[in-house]
Amino acid sequence: MEPFPGYRLRRRLGRGAFAEVWEALGRDGQVLALKFLPCADGPTTRQELRSLDAVRQLRHPNLVRIERVWCQPGYIVVAMERAEASLLHLLEVAEADLGGPLVPEYACFLLAQAAAALDFLNTPQHRIHDHTLAVRHRDVKPSNLLLFGDTVKLTDFGLAYLTSSPMCACPRAGTVEYSAPEVFHGRVSTNTDQYALAVSYCHLRGGRLPFPDTPLDYDRRYVRPDPDLSMLPPRERPVVARALAQRPEERWSSCAAFMEEVARSVM
């Protein structure tokens, strides 16, 4: 099967609630991953295409390289470099083979790379459509952090939001379990992705999420409770708790600052 001339599908790698990922051979024999995102003609699809096209132009060692984006009936298709696994897969292997989640030093090593990518995106420095903008990822979670050897790269930019404001109104979207309080109220901030990174740290380090009662969908009436950080050793909890502050301005100054403090706490 060739969904686009020169790209031949080989096998399905995975299937989630909103997408399928296939391994494919590119024109030069390069092994790629093709992600098929169901879509219908409308504003949401056009927004996803604009976001993907904008991020495709950016270069950072911890961002997945997007080779091409195109539409075919019913789908947006994203061709990108093929990873070995996601951090969610890594957690599952650790729990199966070692009987527990990731050790703190390794979790910090991996997520510090994700932090570098997020700070790069969230800094208003990207010249896009003749404007200098920041990019809010809006769907940070272990399954969207991919492994290439010892390198972690951030992927899945369909919900990325372009803005020049530290805080702005934004459609409520993402993965509810990892979403910051402001997302439930239709806003996104400079530190929204840091919040999701902190939830990801809890998941990778403790094997579970800090909010057991998260609703199935975004509800403006929902109020995030104080996080249950009992899955973490006491010395890590204050650092993570600050990254999970209700108010974005009370979180760490950057994702890198958050991960540096976590690394210090586990030494």
N, C-alpha and C positions, 0 to 999 in steps of 0.2 A: 504494500500500500504506500502511495506517495501523496500525503496530504498537501504537499507543495512540491513543485518540480525540484528534484535533487535531494529530497529528504525521504528516506525509506524507513518505515517503521519496522522494528525488529521484535520487541516484546513489551508488554505492559509492566511498568515498574510499581505502580501503586494507584489506588483509587480512593479518594476522599469524598467528603460530603458535597464538595463543589467543583471538583476537577479530577481529571485523569492525567497521569504522567507516563509517557512511553519512551523507551530507548529507541534511538533512530540513528541511521548513518547519514552524514552530511555529504555534500558533493565531493569533498576531497577524502572521503573515507573516515572522517573524524566522527567519533561516537558522541552523540548529543542527547539531551533530554528534551522532549517535546511535551509541553503542558497544554492540555485542552480545557479551556474554561467555557462552560455553557453561557450563552448570552442571547439576548434578543435585541433587535434594533431599538435604540432609545438613548436617553441621556446617560444612564449608568454605563452602558457599553462604550459610549464616546468618551466618558471620563476615564474609564479603565485604559482605553487606548492611548489617551493623552498622557496618563501617568506612566505607562510602560514605555512609551516613546521617549519621554523626558529622562527617565532613569537609564534607559539604554545608552544615552549619550555620556553618562557619567563614568568615570574611571576611578576605582579604588581597589586595593588588593583584597579587601574583605567584602566586596560586592560581587555576586554572581554575574558573569559576563552574558549578556543577552545578545544573541546573534541576529535574530529577526523576529518580528511580530507581524502576524497577518490574520485576516478574518476568512473563515469559510462558513458555509451555512450552519448557523446554530452555535458557532464556537469562535472564541479568540484563541489563537495558537501562538505559544511562545517557545521559540527554539533557544536553548541555553546550554552552557557547558554542563557536562554530566558529572554529578557528585558520586562519592562512594557511599555515603549514608547521611542521615540527618542526626542532630543531637538527640532527638527523640528515640531514634533507633539505637544510638549509643547507650542511652539510659536503659532501654529494654535489654540490651546485651549485658550490661553491668549487673542489672538485677537478676538476670537468669544465670549468669556464669559466676558472679562474685557474691551474690546474695544481698546486694545493697546498691544504693545510688552512687553517683560520682564522688570521688574524694575531693576535698575542698581545693587543693592546689591545682588539680586538673580542671575542675569546673571554672576556676578563676582564669586559668590559661586560655580556655576556650572562649569564655564570655568576654574577656578583655578584647578579643578580636572583634566580636560582635559590637562591643561598645565603640570601638574605633570607627566602624562603618556607620553606626547610628549618629555619632557626633558629626561625622563628615556630612551626612544627609541633612541633619537638623540645623547646621550652620547656614545662615542666609548668604551663600556665596556662589550659587549656581546660576549661570546665565542661561535662562530658558525663555524662549519667546520674547526676547528683548527685555526681560525683567530679571532682577537679581532675587532669587527665591531660596527658601529652605524647603526640604522635602520631609514630611512626616510619614513614616512607614505605615503605622497604624495596625500592623498585624504581626508583631514580634512574638515568637513562640519557638520552642525547640524544634518543631517540624519544619520551620522556615529558616533554620540555621543549618547549613550543609557543610559536610566535611570533605576536604580535598587533601588527603594525607593528614598533616597536622594543622592545616589552615582551615579556618571557619569562614564561610561566606554567607552573607545575608541574601535571601531570595524572596520571591513572591511580592511583586510591587504593584499588583492590580488595584490595591486600595490606597496607594501612596497619594498624599495630598500636598499640593504645591501652595505655598503661602509666603508672604513677607512679614507676617505678624507673629509675635510671640504667643498670642492666644487668639483663636478665631472660631467662628461657627463652622461646623462641619457635619456632614451626614453621619449618623451613628452607624458604624460598621466595624468589622474586625472579628476577633474571637472573644466572646463574652468573658470567658474565664480569665483572660489575661488583660482585659481592658481597664483603663484608669477611670476613676470616678467621673472626671469631666466628660468622658466619652458618652456616658449614660445621659448627659444633659446636652448632647449635641455640640460639644466643643473639643478642640484639640490644641495642645500647647507644645512648647519647646521640650517639656519633660514628660510628655505622654508616653513616648517610646521607652524612656527610662523605667517607668512604672512596669511596663510589660516585661522588660529585661529582668527586673527584680522578681517578678512572679516566675519567670523562667528559671532564675537561679534557685528559688525555692523548690521548683519541680525537679531540677537536675540534682540538687544536693540532698533533698529530703524525700523524693519519690512521690510527693503529692503537692497539691495547690494550697495556698494559705486561706482560701475562701471557699468553704464547703457548701455554702448556700446560694451560690450565684444563680440568678434566674436563667432560663433557657434563651431568652431574648432580651434586647435592650428595653428597659422600663424606666422612665424618668422618675418614677416614685421610689426606685430602689436606691438605698444608701449603703455604700460599702462599709462593712463593720471594720473594726480594728483587725489586722491580719493575725491569724493563728500561726506563729512562727516556731511552734514547739518541735517542728521537724529539724530545726537548726540548732547547733550548739549555742549556748548563751552568748559567747563572745561575738558571734556573727549577727545576732538578732538586732541590736541597735542600728547597725549600718544598713541592713536590709529594711528595717522599719522606716528609716528616713526616706529611702527611695520609694516606699509605699505610702508616703504621706498623702492625706486627702487633698491638700492644696498643692498644685504644681510648684509654686515658688518656694515651698518648704523642702523640696527634694534636693538632691545633690546638684551642684552647678553643671554637671555633665555626666554622661554615662561613664566616661573614663574615670572621672573623680570617684564615682560610686564603686567601680570595680577595683580601683587602687586602694580604697578604704577596706573593702572586703578582703583583698589580698593581705593587707597589713593585719587584719583581725585574725587570720588563720595561720599566721607565721608562728 
